[in-house]
Amino acid sequence: MTLADLGLFSGVSQHGNFARLKDLIPTRAMAPSSKPSAWQQGAPITLPASYEFDGESRPTEQFLEDTDTAAVLVLIDGVVRYERYLLTGAPDVQWLSMSVTKSFVSALVGIAIEEGHISSIDDAISSYVPVRPGSAYDGVSIRQVLQMSSGAGWNEDYSDPGSDVWRLAAVMAGAGTADDFVATAAAQSEPGTVCRYNSGDTQALGALLTRATGRPLSDYMQEKLCEPLGMESPSYWAVDSAGMEMAFVGLNMTARDLARIGELFRNGGTWQGEQILPAAWVADSVTVASPHLEAGRPWVGGHTIPLGYGYQWWIPSGDRGEFAAIGVYNQFVFVDPASRTTIVKLSANRRYGLSEEESDNREIESVTFLRAIAAHGHAGAVA
């Protein structure tokens, strides 16, 4: 079986699949840390009973049900204050994180630069990754790829079986390899001028990491993130027919372990006193650095989205400093540094991708909901 066989974006219930993907498709395993670090448990808080969206009050429980929520985990000051599982979710379930994977890849790029495997973020990615001359990634900087601004042609419309995201899914099913997809991508716009959400860009970053480090992505992540962050459970990374990790979508992790990437970034790249990731990289990753990256400018499919973009992290509008790793079907690692809050929400919203409408995808509503949790939880923690 492959991802393409799951009936994604068709309205079919997916919570049974997302909880056991490692048993359905080829993956590469990553072991728990040799020194696992359990989260400290704090005084429980509640979720807000409702939240405001689109000019109306909406009940929390209905939203959790409508989006097929499997897990909600809330940490304040690195302490678990709320943890709940529904449907097939559980503390030991490795859930398909979808594009939350992209933010882990971004962290690995930062580490590879710090270690000297990559000379500079402004190097051309084609200096490391073989591509066809004149193709999308020929001469494009790593920075532009990180910012989803490579200029590569891309259509991320999940409701269109002919879109590029579906072509990449077919590659993962054995119709070619991910490296071939990256090497032959076609250019569409001038690099660094348009932020077009492009899973191909992240797959190119995955190719960069494997070429620069000489190691599989999962092997590098095992050493650089799973081990030092004290991962408690095994993790799994889906691979293509050639054994290349699905850098754009393939991580399967527990909610508790997914929260660690949020906490790492919330704390400026430090973990239990150790600098895992350069503080400057963290700051740059969650900063809107150019006008074309500002909220309302990035393109997803055929429409713009009211979120900004950094280095494979989404940045909600406003000056509060929030950032989020977001995956389709409503996967979130949401961080609000001002309230010292990290929230993981794992879901299987069966209406996701049926259209490009917010009423189906509930993506911006989810951000609003998570903001409400952060505000409510902080108020409860202060009280």
Sequence and secondary structure as in RCSB ss.txt:
>XXXX:A:sequence
MTLADLGLFSGVSQHGNFARLKDLIPTRAMAPSSKPSAWQQGAPITLPASYEFDGESRPTEQFLEDTDTAAVLVL
IDGVVRYERYLLTGAPDVQWLSMSVTKSFVSALVGIAIEEGHISSIDDAISSYVPVRPGSAYDGVSIRQVLQMSS
GAGWNEDYSDPGSDVWRLAAVMAGAGTADDFVATAAAQSEPGTVCRYNSGDTQALGALLTRATGRPLSDYMQEKL
CEPLGMESPSYWAVDSAGMEMAFVGLNMTARDLARIGELFRNGGTWQGEQILPAAWVADSVTVASPHLEAGRPWV
GGHTIPLGYGYQWWIPSGDRGEFAAIGVYNQFVFVDPASRTTIVKLSANRRYGLSEEESDNREIESVTFLRAIAA
HGHAGAVA
>XXXX:A:secstr
  GGGG TTTT   HHHHTSGGGTS EEEE   SS    EE       SEEEETTEEEEHHHHHHHTTEEEEEEE
ETTEEEEEEE TT  TT  EE GGGHHHHHHHHHHHHHHTTSSS TTSBGGGTS   TTSTTTT BHHHHHTT S
 B     TT TTSHHHHHHHHHTTSS HHHHHHT  B S TTS  B  HHHHHHHHHHHHHHHSS HHHHHIIII
ITTTT  S EEEEB TTS B TTT EEE HHHHHHHHHHHHTTTEETTEE S HHHHHHHTS  SGGGSTT  EE
TTEE SEEESSS EEESSSS  EEEEETTTEEEEEEGGGTEEEEEEE  TTTTSSS HHHH HHHHHHHHHHHHH
HHHHHHH 
